[in-house]
Amino acid sequence: MIKKANKKFKKKDIKTTLKIEDFRNVSEFFYQKFDCVISTGNSLPHVNNNNLKKLFFEMKKLIKTGGYIYFDLRNWDRT
């Protein structure tokens, strides 16, 4: 999916950085700040409560002033 997304961005001349990393330690993998840090695929519920605060601080370290953190959350059990 990352390769496909990068090809689409390149076609449209959009500069972006896409990576797959363990977001509990995400600031170890990036050395710049971003307009937006995104967590998709309902991954947040897989982080235990003890690591949530650390996760939010890790993501906050990577956000430019005025930037955003985006979470995609779903309740698959709800009918």
Gaussian input, Z-matrix of N, CA and C with variables (Angstrom, degrees):
# hf/3-21g

backbone

0 1
 N
 C     1     B1
 C     2     B2     1     A1
 N     3     B3     2     A2     1     D1
 C     4     B4     3     A3     2     D2
 C     5     B5     4     A4     3     D3
 N     6     B6     5     A5     4     D4
 C     7     B7     6     A6     5     D5
 C     8     B8     7     A7     6     D6
 N     9     B9     8     A8     7     D7
 C    10    B10     9     A9     8     D8
 C    11    B11    10    A10     9     D9
 N    12    B12    11    A11    10    D10
 C    13    B13    12    A12    11    D11
 C    14    B14    13    A13    12    D12
 N    15    B15    14    A14    13    D13
 C    16    B16    15    A15    14    D14
 C    17    B17    16    A16    15    D15
 N    18    B18    17    A17    16    D16
 C    19    B19    18    A18    17    D17
 C    20    B20    19    A19    18    D18
 N    21    B21    20    A20    19    D19
 C    22    B22    21    A21    20    D20
 C    23    B23    22    A22    21    D21
 N    24    B24    23    A23    22    D22
 C    25    B25    24    A24    23    D23
 C    26    B26    25    A25    24    D24
 N    27    B27    26    A26    25    D25
 C    28    B28    27    A27    26    D26
 C    29    B29    28    A28    27    D27
 N    30    B30    29    A29    28    D28
 C    31    B31    30    A30    29    D29
 C    32    B32    31    A31    30    D30
 N    33    B33    32    A32    31    D31
 C    34    B34    33    A33    32    D32
 C    35    B35    34    A34    33    D33
 N    36    B36    35    A35    34    D34
 C    37    B37    36    A36    35    D35
 C    38    B38    37    A37    36    D36
 N    39    B39    38    A38    37    D37
 C    40    B40    39    A39    38    D38
 C    41    B41    40    A40    39    D39
 N    42    B42    41    A41    40    D40
 C    43    B43    42    A42    41    D41
 C    44    B44    43    A43    42    D42
 N    45    B45    44    A44    43    D43
 C    46    B46    45    A45    44    D44
 C    47    B47    46    A46    45    D45
 N    48    B48    47    A47    46    D46
 C    49    B49    48    A48    47    D47
 C    50    B50    49    A49    48    D48
 N    51    B51    50    A50    49    D49
 C    52    B52    51    A51    50    D50
 C    53    B53    52    A52    51    D51
 N    54    B54    53    A53    52    D52
 C    55    B55    54    A54    53    D53
 C    56    B56    55    A55    54    D54
 N    57    B57    56    A56    55    D55
 C    58    B58    57    A57    56    D56
 C    59    B59    58    A58    57    D57
 N    60    B60    59    A59    58    D58
 C    61    B61    60    A60    59    D59
 C    62    B62    61    A61    60    D60
 N    63    B63    62    A62    61    D61
 C    64    B64    63    A63    62    D62
 C    65    B65    64    A64    63    D63
 N    66    B66    65    A65    64    D64
 C    67    B67    66    A66    65    D65
 C    68    B68    67    A67    66    D66
 N    69    B69    68    A68    67    D67
 C    70    B70    69    A69    68    D68
 C    71    B71    70    A70    69    D69
 N    72    B72    71    A71    70    D70
 C    73    B73    72    A72    71    D71
 C    74    B74    73    A73    72    D72
 N    75    B75    74    A74    73    D73
 C    76    B76    75    A75    74    D74
 C    77    B77    76    A76    75    D75
 N    78    B78    77    A77    76    D76
 C    79    B79    78    A78    77    D77
 C    80    B80    79    A79    78    D78
 N    81    B81    80    A80    79    D79
 C    82    B82    81    A81    80    D80
 C    83    B83    82    A82    81    D81
 N    84    B84    83    A83    82    D82
 C    85    B85    84    A84    83    D83
 C    86    B86    85    A85    84    D84
 N    87    B87    86    A86    85    D85
 C    88    B88    87    A87    86    D86
 C    89    B89    88    A88    87    D87
 N    90    B90    89    A89    88    D88
 C    91    B91    90    A90    89    D89
 C    92    B92    91    A91    90    D90
 N    93    B93    92    A92    91    D91
 C    94    B94    93    A93    92    D92
 C    95    B95    94    A94    93    D93
 N    96    B96    95    A95    94    D94
 C    97    B97    96    A96    95    D95
 C    98    B98    97    A97    96    D96
 N    99    B99    98    A98    97    D97
 C   100   B100    99    A99    98    D98
 C   101   B101   100   A100    99    D99
 N   102   B102   101   A101   100   D100
 C   103   B103   102   A102   101   D101
 C   104   B104   103   A103   102   D102
 N   105   B105   104   A104   103   D103
 C   106   B106   105   A105   104   D104
 C   107   B107   106   A106   105   D105
 N   108   B108   107   A107   106   D106
 C   109   B109   108   A108   107   D107
 C   110   B110   109   A109   108   D108
 N   111   B111   110   A110   109   D109
 C   112   B112   111   A111   110   D110
 C   113   B113   112   A112   111   D111
 N   114   B114   113   A113   112   D112
 C   115   B115   114   A114   113   D113
 C   116   B116   115   A115   114   D114
 N   117   B117   116   A116   115   D115
 C   118   B118   117   A117   116   D116
 C   119   B119   118   A118   117   D117
 N   120   B120   119   A119   118   D118
 C   121   B121   120   A120   119   D119
 C   122   B122   121   A121   120   D120
 N   123   B123   122   A122   121   D121
 C   124   B124   123   A123   122   D122
 C   125   B125   124   A124   123   D123
 N   126   B126   125   A125   124   D124
 C   127   B127   126   A126   125   D125
 C   128   B128   127   A127   126   D126
 N   129   B129   128   A128   127   D127
 C   130   B130   129   A129   128   D128
 C   131   B131   130   A130   129   D129
 N   132   B132   131   A131   130   D130
 C   133   B133   132   A132   131   D131
 C   134   B134   133   A133   132   D132
 N   135   B135   134   A134   133   D133
 C   136   B136   135   A135   134   D134
 C   137   B137   136   A136   135   D135
 N   138   B138   137   A137   136   D136
 C   139   B139   138   A138   137   D137
 C   140   B140   139   A139   138   D138
 N   141   B141   140   A140   139   D139
 C   142   B142   141   A141   140   D140
 C   143   B143   142   A142   141   D141
 N   144   B144   143   A143   142   D142
 C   145   B145   144   A144   143   D143
 C   146   B146   145   A145   144   D144
 N   147   B147   146   A146   145   D145
 C   148   B148   147   A147   146   D146
 C   149   B149   148   A148   147   D147
 N   150   B150   149   A149   148   D148
 C   151   B151   150   A150   149   D149
 C   152   B152   151   A151   150   D150
 N   153   B153   152   A152   151   D151
 C   154   B154   153   A153   152   D152
 C   155   B155   154   A154   153   D153
 N   156   B156   155   A155   154   D154
 C   157   B157   156   A156   155   D155
 C   158   B158   157   A157   156   D156
 N   159   B159   158   A158   157   D157
 C   160   B160   159   A159   158   D158
 C   161   B161   160   A160   159   D159
 N   162   B162   161   A161   160   D160
 C   163   B163   162   A162   161   D161
 C   164   B164   163   A163   162   D162
 N   165   B165   164   A164   163   D163
 C   166   B166   165   A165   164   D164
 C   167   B167   166   A166   165   D165
 N   168   B168   167   A167   166   D166
 C   169   B169   168   A168   167   D167
 C   170   B170   169   A169   168   D168
 N   171   B171   170   A170   169   D169
 C   172   B172   171   A171   170   D170
 C   173   B173   172   A172   171   D171
 N   174   B174   173   A173   172   D172
 C   175   B175   174   A174   173   D173
 C   176   B176   175   A175   174   D174
 N   177   B177   176   A176   175   D175
 C   178   B178   177   A177   176   D176
 C   179   B179   178   A178   177   D177
 N   180   B180   179   A179   178   D178
 C   181   B181   180   A180   179   D179
 C   182   B182   181   A181   180   D180
 N   183   B183   182   A182   181   D181
 C   184   B184   183   A183   182   D182
 C   185   B185   184   A184   183   D183
 N   186   B186   185   A185   184   D184
 C   187   B187   186   A186   185   D185
 C   188   B188   187   A187   186   D186
 N   189   B189   188   A188   187   D187
 C   190   B190   189   A189   188   D188
 C   191   B191   190   A190   189   D189
 N   192   B192   191   A191   190   D190
 C   193   B193   192   A192   191   D191
 C   194   B194   193   A193   192   D192
 N   195   B195   194   A194   193   D193
 C   196   B196   195   A195   194   D194
 C   197   B197   196   A196   195   D195
 N   198   B198   197   A197   196   D196
 C   199   B199   198   A198   197   D197
 C   200   B200   199   A199   198   D198
 N   201   B201   200   A200   199   D199
 C   202   B202   201   A201   200   D200
 C   203   B203   202   A202   201   D201
 N   204   B204   203   A203   202   D202
 C   205   B205   204   A204   203   D203
 C   206   B206   205   A205   204   D204
 N   207   B207   206   A206   205   D205
 C   208   B208   207   A207   206   D206
 C   209   B209   208   A208   207   D207
 N   210   B210   209   A209   208   D208
 C   211   B211   210   A210   209   D209
 C   212   B212   211   A211   210   D210
 N   213   B213   212   A212   211   D211
 C   214   B214   213   A213   212   D212
 C   215   B215   214   A214   213   D213
 N   216   B216   215   A215   214   D214
 C   217   B217   216   A216   215   D215
 C   218   B218   217   A217   216   D216
 N   219   B219   218   A218   217   D217
 C   220   B220   219   A219   218   D218
 C   221   B221   220   A220   219   D219
 N   222   B222   221   A221   220   D220
 C   223   B223   222   A222   221   D221
 C   224   B224   223   A223   222   D222
 N   225   B225   224   A224   223   D223
 C   226   B226   225   A225   224   D224
 C   227   B227   226   A226   225   D225
 N   228   B228   227   A227   226   D226
 C   229   B229   228   A228   227   D227
 C   230   B230   229   A229   228   D228
 N   231   B231   230   A230   229   D229
 C   232   B232   231   A231   230   D230
 C   233   B233   232   A232   231   D231
 N   234   B234   233   A233   232   D232
 C   235   B235   234   A234   233   D233
 C   236   B236   235   A235   234   D234

   B1=1.4417
   B2=1.5277
   B3=1.3261
   B4=1.4632
   B5=1.5228
   B6=1.3298
   B7=1.4708
   B8=1.5280
   B9=1.3250
   B10=1.4685
   B11=1.5288
   B12=1.3138
   B13=1.4674
   B14=1.5253
   B15=1.3291
   B16=1.4649
   B17=1.5218
   B18=1.3395
   B19=1.4674
   B20=1.5265
   B21=1.3293
   B22=1.4658
   B23=1.5265
   B24=1.3310
   B25=1.4631
   B26=1.5220
   B27=1.3215
   B28=1.4643
   B29=1.5288
   B30=1.3430
   B31=1.4689
   B32=1.5250
   B33=1.3249
   B34=1.4611
   B35=1.5340
   B36=1.3391
   B37=1.4609
   B38=1.5345
   B39=1.3419
   B40=1.4622
   B41=1.5233
   B42=1.3367
   B43=1.4547
   B44=1.5219
   B45=1.3249
   B46=1.4540
   B47=1.5201
   B48=1.3225
   B49=1.4576
   B50=1.5213
   B51=1.3121
   B52=1.4614
   B53=1.5175
   B54=1.3146
   B55=1.4630
   B56=1.5226
   B57=1.3012
   B58=1.4568
   B59=1.5245
   B60=1.3146
   B61=1.4631
   B62=1.5242
   B63=1.3105
   B64=1.4719
   B65=1.5262
   B66=1.3228
   B67=1.4617
   B68=1.5197
   B69=1.3177
   B70=1.4627
   B71=1.5273
   B72=1.3330
   B73=1.4650
   B74=1.5151
   B75=1.3027
   B76=1.4634
   B77=1.5287
   B78=1.3082
   B79=1.4663
   B80=1.5307
   B81=1.3233
   B82=1.4641
   B83=1.5260
   B84=1.3252
   B85=1.4578
   B86=1.5284
   B87=1.3276
   B88=1.4602
   B89=1.5199
   B90=1.3238
   B91=1.4590
   B92=1.5279
   B93=1.3058
   B94=1.4557
   B95=1.5322
   B96=1.3216
   B97=1.4633
   B98=1.5174
   B99=1.3384
   B100=1.4566
   B101=1.5264
   B102=1.3326
   B103=1.4597
   B104=1.5203
   B105=1.3344
   B106=1.4649
   B107=1.5244
   B108=1.3250
   B109=1.4615
   B110=1.5228
   B111=1.3251
   B112=1.4590
   B113=1.5239
   B114=1.3233
   B115=1.4580
   B116=1.5265
   B117=1.3267
   B118=1.4601
   B119=1.5210
   B120=1.3073
   B121=1.4580
   B122=1.5094
   B123=1.3224
   B124=1.4518
   B125=1.5345
   B126=1.3144
   B127=1.4610
   B128=1.5326
   B129=1.3081
   B130=1.4642
   B131=1.5371
   B132=1.3341
   B133=1.4598
   B134=1.5353
   B135=1.3343
   B136=1.4625
   B137=1.5238
   B138=1.3250
   B139=1.4629
   B140=1.5159
   B141=1.3484
   B142=1.4698
   B143=1.5267
   B144=1.3056
   B145=1.4659
   B146=1.5239
   B147=1.3353
   B148=1.4609
   B149=1.5238
   B150=1.3336
   B151=1.4587
   B152=1.5300
   B153=1.3314
   B154=1.4679
   B155=1.5288
   B156=1.3091
   B157=1.4650
   B158=1.5298
   B159=1.3176
   B160=1.4663
   B161=1.5246
   B162=1.3237
   B163=1.4638
   B164=1.5282
   B165=1.3109
   B166=1.4606
   B167=1.5327
   B168=1.3324
   B169=1.4652
   B170=1.5290
   B171=1.3376
   B172=1.4644
   B173=1.5296
   B174=1.3086
   B175=1.4617
   B176=1.5306
   B177=1.3273
   B178=1.4703
   B179=1.5282
   B180=1.3280
   B181=1.4669
   B182=1.5326
   B183=1.3199
   B184=1.4573
   B185=1.5274
   B186=1.3196
   B187=1.4580
   B188=1.5258
   B189=1.3380
   B190=1.4668
   B191=1.5263
   B192=1.3005
   B193=1.4635
   B194=1.5300
   B195=1.3140
   B196=1.4593
   B197=1.5254
   B198=1.3401
   B199=1.4679
   B200=1.5197
   B201=1.3383
   B202=1.4638
   B203=1.5155
   B204=1.3326
   B205=1.4645
   B206=1.5179
   B207=1.3261
   B208=1.4641
   B209=1.5250
   B210=1.3358
   B211=1.4561
   B212=1.5222
   B213=1.2948
   B214=1.4624
   B215=1.5287
   B216=1.3333
   B217=1.4650
   B218=1.5204
   B219=1.3184
   B220=1.4569
   B221=1.5186
   B222=1.2969
   B223=1.4512
   B224=1.5190
   B225=1.3267
   B226=1.4670
   B227=1.5265
   B228=1.3387
   B229=1.4581
   B230=1.5268
   B231=1.3071
   B232=1.4653
   B233=1.5159
   B234=1.2965
   B235=1.4651
   B236=1.4836
   A1=110.99
   A2=116.69
   A3=119.87
   A4=109.80
   A5=117.25
   A6=120.77
   A7=110.87
   A8=116.70
   A9=120.50
   A10=110.78
   A11=116.46
   A12=119.90
   A13=110.39
   A14=116.93
   A15=119.66
   A16=111.62
   A17=117.82
   A18=121.21
   A19=110.74
   A20=116.68
   A21=120.80
   A22=111.16
   A23=117.19
   A24=120.25
   A25=110.51
   A26=117.03
   A27=120.84
   A28=111.11
   A29=116.62
   A30=120.99
   A31=111.27
   A32=116.15
   A33=121.06
   A34=111.89
   A35=115.76
   A36=122.14
   A37=111.89
   A38=115.31
   A39=121.89
   A40=107.49
   A41=116.53
   A42=120.62
   A43=108.93
   A44=115.98
   A45=120.74
   A46=109.29
   A47=116.29
   A48=122.28
   A49=107.66
   A50=116.30
   A51=121.62
   A52=108.67
   A53=117.17
   A54=122.39
   A55=108.87
   A56=115.10
   A57=121.12
   A58=106.40
   A59=116.68
   A60=122.12
   A61=109.22
   A62=115.76
   A63=121.52
   A64=107.31
   A65=116.84
   A66=118.49
   A67=114.18
   A68=118.34
   A69=119.97
   A70=110.91
   A71=117.38
   A72=123.06
   A73=110.32
   A74=117.43
   A75=122.49
   A76=113.59
   A77=119.17
   A78=119.55
   A79=111.86
   A80=118.77
   A81=122.01
   A82=111.93
   A83=117.99
   A84=121.80
   A85=113.66
   A86=117.08
   A87=121.37
   A88=109.49
   A89=115.59
   A90=120.03
   A91=111.49
   A92=116.42
   A93=120.30
   A94=108.46
   A95=115.96
   A96=120.77
   A97=108.75
   A98=115.77
   A99=122.60
   A100=110.94
   A101=115.18
   A102=120.99
   A103=110.74
   A104=116.01
   A105=120.53
   A106=109.63
   A107=116.55
   A108=123.43
   A109=106.02
   A110=116.25
   A111=121.88
   A112=110.95
   A113=116.33
   A114=122.69
   A115=107.21
   A116=115.89
   A117=119.97
   A118=111.12
   A119=115.90
   A120=121.16
   A121=114.09
   A122=116.60
   A123=121.36
   A124=112.00
   A125=117.29
   A126=121.01
   A127=113.96
   A128=118.56
   A129=121.43
   A130=113.30
   A131=120.60
   A132=119.35
   A133=114.55
   A134=117.63
   A135=121.04
   A136=112.69
   A137=116.77
   A138=121.61
   A139=107.35
   A140=116.12
   A141=117.84
   A142=110.55
   A143=115.90
   A144=121.79
   A145=113.02
   A146=117.79
   A147=120.88
   A148=111.99
   A149=118.48
   A150=122.03
   A151=114.10
   A152=118.15
   A153=120.08
   A154=113.07
   A155=117.43
   A156=120.61
   A157=110.03
   A158=117.57
   A159=121.84
   A160=110.44
   A161=116.66
   A162=121.28
   A163=110.95
   A164=117.63
   A165=121.05
   A166=111.35
   A167=117.68
   A168=120.22
   A169=111.23
   A170=117.34
   A171=121.06
   A172=110.47
   A173=116.59
   A174=120.42
   A175=110.69
   A176=116.94
   A177=121.04
   A178=111.24
   A179=117.98
   A180=121.99
   A181=111.43
   A182=117.30
   A183=121.83
   A184=114.22
   A185=117.37
   A186=121.45
   A187=110.87
   A188=115.46
   A189=120.54
   A190=108.85
   A191=116.66
   A192=120.73
   A193=108.74
   A194=116.80
   A195=121.62
   A196=113.41
   A197=116.67
   A198=120.70
   A199=112.31
   A200=115.02
   A201=121.18
   A202=111.92
   A203=114.76
   A204=122.69
   A205=105.19
   A206=115.99
   A207=121.45
   A208=109.17
   A209=116.71
   A210=122.73
   A211=109.19
   A212=116.51
   A213=123.41
   A214=106.34
   A215=117.13
   A216=121.54
   A217=110.45
   A218=115.22
   A219=121.40
   A220=110.06
   A221=116.41
   A222=121.18
   A223=107.86
   A224=116.24
   A225=121.32
   A226=112.35
   A227=117.41
   A228=121.38
   A229=112.43
   A230=116.96
   A231=120.58
   A232=109.78
   A233=116.87
   A234=121.15
   A235=111.83
   D1=-37.09
   D2=179.62
   D3=-64.46
   D4=-43.72
   D5=179.00
   D6=-60.76
   D7=-44.97
   D8=179.33
   D9=-62.88
   D10=-44.38
   D11=-179.42
   D12=-63.33
   D13=-43.05
   D14=179.48
   D15=-61.92
   D16=-38.58
   D17=177.16
   D18=-62.89
   D19=-43.80
   D20=179.40
   D21=-64.03
   D22=-43.00
   D23=178.32
   D24=-63.78
   D25=-41.65
   D26=-179.52
   D27=-62.63
   D28=-42.38
   D29=178.20
   D30=-57.88
   D31=-36.16
   D32=-177.19
   D33=-93.99
   D34=7.14
   D35=179.37
   D36=56.99
   D37=43.55
   D38=177.17
   D39=-106.32
   D40=123.44
   D41=178.94
   D42=-88.72
   D43=125.15
   D44=-178.02
   D45=-149.45
   D46=163.56
   D47=174.49
   D48=-123.50
   D49=116.48
   D50=178.48
   D51=-118.58
   D52=129.49
   D53=177.75
   D54=-145.54
   D55=158.81
   D56=172.21
   D57=-114.77
   D58=118.39
   D59=-178.92
   D60=-143.60
   D61=166.03
   D62=174.13
   D63=-73.96
   D64=110.58
   D65=-173.38
   D66=-74.14
   D67=-5.52
   D68=174.01
   D69=-70.12
   D70=-19.44
   D71=178.14
   D72=-131.91
   D73=33.84
   D74=-169.86
   D75=-61.14
   D76=-31.10
   D77=-177.56
   D78=-69.43
   D79=-14.31
   D80=176.41
   D81=-74.58
   D82=-18.06
   D83=-172.97
   D84=-102.21
   D85=-10.75
   D86=-177.32
   D87=-128.74
   D88=144.89
   D89=-177.36
   D90=-121.80
   D91=13.82
   D92=176.38
   D93=-131.07
   D94=172.23
   D95=177.96
   D96=-106.07
   D97=154.97
   D98=-173.10
   D99=-125.35
   D100=157.76
   D101=173.77
   D102=-70.39
   D103=-32.03
   D104=-177.46
   D105=-150.31
   D106=136.73
   D107=171.57
   D108=-115.22
   D109=128.83
   D110=-171.44
   D111=-118.91
   D112=135.09
   D113=172.14
   D114=-122.51
   D115=111.65
   D116=-177.83
   D117=-116.93
   D118=179.57
   D119=176.25
   D120=76.09
   D121=22.26
   D122=177.02
   D123=59.54
   D124=36.23
   D125=-175.69
   D126=-79.31
   D127=-27.69
   D128=-177.45
   D129=-55.90
   D130=-42.08
   D131=-179.97
   D132=-63.56
   D133=-11.70
   D134=179.18
   D135=-87.09
   D136=-1.99
   D137=176.59
   D138=-95.26
   D139=128.59
   D140=-178.65
   D141=-72.19
   D142=160.27
   D143=-174.20
   D144=-56.86
   D145=-33.64
   D146=-179.42
   D147=-65.92
   D148=-25.94
   D149=-177.63
   D150=-98.27
   D151=-6.79
   D152=-176.81
   D153=-61.49
   D154=-46.68
   D155=-178.89
   D156=-61.09
   D157=-44.67
   D158=177.73
   D159=-60.50
   D160=-42.88
   D161=179.45
   D162=-58.77
   D163=-47.21
   D164=-179.12
   D165=-63.48
   D166=-40.02
   D167=177.21
   D168=-66.91
   D169=-38.26
   D170=177.68
   D171=-60.67
   D172=-45.59
   D173=-179.41
   D174=-68.68
   D175=-38.89
   D176=-179.63
   D177=-61.90
   D178=-33.65
   D179=179.27
   D180=-59.98
   D181=-25.51
   D182=-173.97
   D183=-96.31
   D184=-0.63
   D185=-175.31
   D186=-95.83
   D187=132.18
   D188=173.03
   D189=-67.90
   D190=158.47
   D191=174.68
   D192=-55.82
   D193=128.05
   D194=-178.57
   D195=83.73
   D196=3.76
   D197=-179.35
   D198=-82.19
   D199=-175.00
   D200=-173.29
   D201=-132.52
   D202=153.24
   D203=166.41
   D204=-115.44
   D205=130.01
   D206=-177.74
   D207=-119.10
   D208=127.76
   D209=175.84
   D210=-117.76
   D211=135.27
   D212=174.63
   D213=-104.59
   D214=109.68
   D215=-177.16
   D216=-123.00
   D217=140.49
   D218=177.64
   D219=-138.37
   D220=148.28
   D221=173.19
   D222=-105.14
   D223=93.92
   D224=-176.76
   D225=-71.14
   D226=-20.85
   D227=-178.19
   D228=-80.92
   D229=-19.62
   D230=-176.98
   D231=-76.30
   D232=135.13
   D233=178.90
   D234=-105.94

